[in-house]
């Protein structure tokens, strides 16, 4: 029995994604999460930390020896933290702007090599009009450029894309479809372009795989809500996609809703995806 359990663990691969909204400020929450859930890989967004100040030591102390980062002072930033060796593939520049919003790595999981993309898509400001809001224009242009990120796959390689993509594409990815049609993150121009980009790259939306589209899914609750849990006005802004050849190996996911109620939380919660590889 012990040998069988060891074989199962060797085949299991867990990946978490979380917009942490300042990794140094919320390092105790990251440590608590890693100690409790122990994913193989954790992808963080909005780390708000330059590379030379990134908190490597507490992560390595927990067994996460392999850390790839793409950060900047005060804004944006992504980090991929792993128990398994990582090879940095690319830190892509989007829209001719030097923001730290993308990081791709390669790692081995089971018999496969995984290309893993970690993204933080621009939020887009408050006004959903690209003619008067340069932040919204930037967001639309960024999503358009993401078409170049393809779901590479062959007999030994698969691709995963995760992150805070800052768009809730489907009707039941938000608490009220009708009330949010003119709110940035759920406007028709965003959702249409977003889904077209995903399909152009041949990505599969794993969080909606085998989940009815009428079922509500949220990963974010605004800081502006007086009681986020009671009002439950959430949005699904955090995503897990894969190449089609990994879909048969996807064994499910968990949205850690309780993390929104932790002390000094992020407004996003971790999403944990599981694969049998």
N, C-alpha and C positions, 0 to 999 in steps of 0.2 A: 504493500500500500504506500509506503513512504517513497519508493522509487517511482511509482506512478504519479504521485503528487508532485515530485520534483520535475518529472517530464512535463506535466501540465503547466507548472510555473515557468519552465523554460520556453514554452510556446506562447505564453501570455504576454501581451504588450499593452501597457496603459500609458495614455497621453492626456495631459491636462492643459487647458488654456485659461488664462485669467488676466484681465485688465486690472492691474494692481493699484494704479493711480498713485505712484511714488513707491518704489521698492524699498528705499531706505526708511521712509516713514512707516511702512507697513511690514517691515521685515519680521516682527513677531508673528504676524498672521501667516506669512509665507512659511515660517518655520513650523508653526502649529499644523498647517495644512500638510506639509511634507511628512512630518512625523506621524500624522494620523492616517494619511491616504497612500503615501509612498508610491506615487506614479513613477514609471520609468523615466518619463520626460515631462517637464513643466515648461510651457511657453508663456512668458509674461509680456504684457504690453503696457504702454504708458509708464515706463520705469522712471522717467524724469531724472536720469542719472548719467553723468558723463562716464566714459569707460574707466577712467582712472580712479573713480570713487565707488565703483560697483562693489557691493558687499559679498565678495567671494568666500571669505573665511567661514561664516556660519553655514553656508550652503555646502561647502566641502566637508565640514564637520558632520553633516547629516548624510554623507555618502554620495553627494552630487559633485563628483570630481570634474565633470566635463561641462564647461560653461562657455557659450558663445554669446557675445553681446554686440549690440549696435545702439549706442546711446548718445545723448547730448544733454547739455545743461538745461534743467528746468522744464523741458518739453519732450513729449513723444518718447521714443526709445522702446526697443524690444530686446528680450533676452531668452535664450533657450538653454535650459538647465537639465542635465542628464546624468543618469547612472552609467550610461553606455558611452563609448567613445564617439565623438562628433567630428565631422570634417566640414568646415565652413565652405559653402559653395559660393554664396553671393550676398552682398549687401546692396540691393538694387536702389538706385536713385530714380525717383518718380517726378514727373512734371518739371524737370530741371531745377528742383529745389532740394537742398541738402538736408532735409529732415530725415530722422532715423525711424523709418516706418516699416522696414522689411529686413528679414534675415532668413536665408535658407541654408540648411545643413543636410548632410547625409549621415545615416547611421544604419547599423544592422539590427534587424529584428527577426528572429527565427531564421528562416532560409532566405530572407529577402533583404535587399538594400532599400531603405526608405529615403526619399527626398522629402524633406519637411520644410514647409514655408510657414513663417510666423509673421503676421501682418497686423499693422495698426492703421486703419483707413481714417482719413481726416473726418472729423465730426461734421463740419460744414456750416457752423454758425447757426443763427436762428432764422434768417430770412431765406425761404426756399426759392430765390430768384437769382439765377446766375448773372443777370445783367446788372444787378445792384449789389450783390454780395459776392466778393471775390473768394471767400472761404467756400461757399457753395459751388462756385465755378471750379475751384481747385478739387473739391471732392468728386465732382462729375468727371473731370479730366483724369483723376487718379484711377477711378474705377475703369474708365476706358482703357488706360494703359495696362491695367491688370489682365486684359485679354491676352497679353503676351506670356502670362504665366500658365503653362499648360500642365495637365495631369499626365506627366511622363509615366510610361509603364511598358514593361516587357515581361518575359518569363521570370526574371529575377529581381525586377525593380518595380516599386510602386511609389505613389506620391500622396502626401497628406498636406492640406492647407488648413491652418487654424488662425484664430485671432479675433480681435475686436474689429469687425468689419463695418460697424456703425450704420448698418442698414438692416431693418426688419422687413424682409421681402414679401411675406405672405400675410393674408388677412388676419390669421390667428397667431401671428407673431407679435401682435400688439394688443393692448387691452381693449381698444376701440378703433376698429378700422375706419369708420366714418369720421370720428373726431380727430384722427391723426393724418388724414389725407393731405392736409396742408401744413403738417409739422415735419421738419427736417428729420430724416431717418425712415420715413414711410411715405414720402410723396411719390406719385406715379412715375415721375421721371427717374427717381432713384431706384425704385423697385424694378422697373422695366429694364433699365440699363444693367442693374446688378444681376438679374437672372439671365440676361443675354450674355453677359461676361462669363458667368459660371458655365453656361452651356457651351459657349465658344471654346472654353478651356477643357471641356469634357470632364468637369468635376461633378461628383455626386454629393448632394447635401445629406450627410449621414444622419443629422439630427431629425430630419424628416423622413428618413428611410423606415418604412413600415410603421410610421406614426401618422394617424389620420390628420389631414390638413385642418380639420375643424377643431382639433385639440390645441388648446393654448399652450405656448411654450415661451417662457421669459428667462432672460439671463441678466437683466439690468432693471433696477428700480431707482428712480430719480432721488437725489438728495433733497429736492424741493418738497417732497411729500412729507407732511407732518407725521404720518404713521404709514410707512411704506407697506407694511404687512397687511394692515387692515384695508387700505385702499387697493392694494395689489394692482397698481397701474404700471405693469411692466412691459418690456419689449425684448425681443430676441435679437440682440446686437452681436452676440458672440457665436462663432460658427466653427463647425468641423466638417471639412470636405475631404474626399479621397478620389483617387483614380478608380475606375470601375473594377479593376482586378483585385482591389482590396475589400470590396463590398462583401463578398462571401465570408471574409475573415472578421468582419465587424460584429462584435458580440453585444453591443449596447453602450449606453452612456448614462451619466448621472449629472444632473444640475444641482450643485451644492447650495441650495437656496438658503440654508441656515447661515451661511457665511455673510449674508447681507445684514444679519443681526449681530455680528461680532463687534467687539469694541473698536471704534474708529475704523469702520469698514470701507472698502471700496464700494462704489455704486454698482459694480459688476460682481458676479460670483463665478467661482471656478466651474468649468465643464470638464468632466472626466470621460474620455472615450476609451473603450476596451477592444482589443483585437486578439484573435487567436492565430498566431503565425508560426 
